[in-house]
Amino acid sequence: MRRVQLIEIHDQAWFPAFLRDQVTGDLQVLLNIGKPYGDILPQLREGIERAGADRVLDLCSGAGGPWPWLTDALRRDGLRVCVELSDKYPNAQARERVRNDCAKLCYREEAVDARRVPRGLSGFRTLFTSFHHFPPGQAREILRDAVSSRQGIGVFEIPGRRPLTLLLLPLVLIGDILVVPFLSPRSLGRFAWRLMWRWLIPIVPLVLLFDGIVSCLRAYSPRELRELTSGLADNGYRWEMGCVKRSLLRLPITYMVGHPKGAMGPSA
């Protein structure tokens, strides 16, 4: 199956911000059930260490992605890093939650374009479940910007053009209607507000399902990721990519990690 460049509704500037925040928030809850990104912990840690980084700049963070628990996992594995979340459309609720509940993280208030990261923002760059949003030209801009800034970068994607992943997408709709409203938030007013946009006017679960299908169709394969890096390795940069699948009950995760050669560890 070839990659198809379609649009995701919650990416569009015209989509209401309060609904975008709910979509990205629910996506985070669903992705963190079972903590699937724990499967790529070895690749993430190796990328950070080989880049010689002591901090992480997460791009396209949405509602925070896996970082609220992933930082703890890295620390248990012996790696302590400061993590700054960022997004082109910063999630106000996630930023407030990070400020109140998670001292090990911070969420940047200013918008950050993953294709043109301000030069003052250093650190190993990560993108979780977001790289597929960008067509090849823009995706290559993201990689080229990391290379020109001499920063490491890691791309990690659960969406994929795989039959099993596509077949499981209806569970996103069911989970968002029947599970997510009862996990968050904790106040009665917010609970009623969330039910309205999931039960009475089910915009959020329908957007999640539609965007989930589009995400899978837009996802890059390891071979396509390698094509995106063509010529970028000439700048003293090393790239590794592949697919991790820990067990039959876990969805495969496509990954790509890049770092300057010689920053730390052996060179390619």
Summary of the structure (lengths in Angstrom):
residues: 268
radius of gyration: 17.9
end to end distance: 31.4
largest distance: 56.6
contacts: 837
relative contact order: 0.17
helix: 47%
strand: 14%
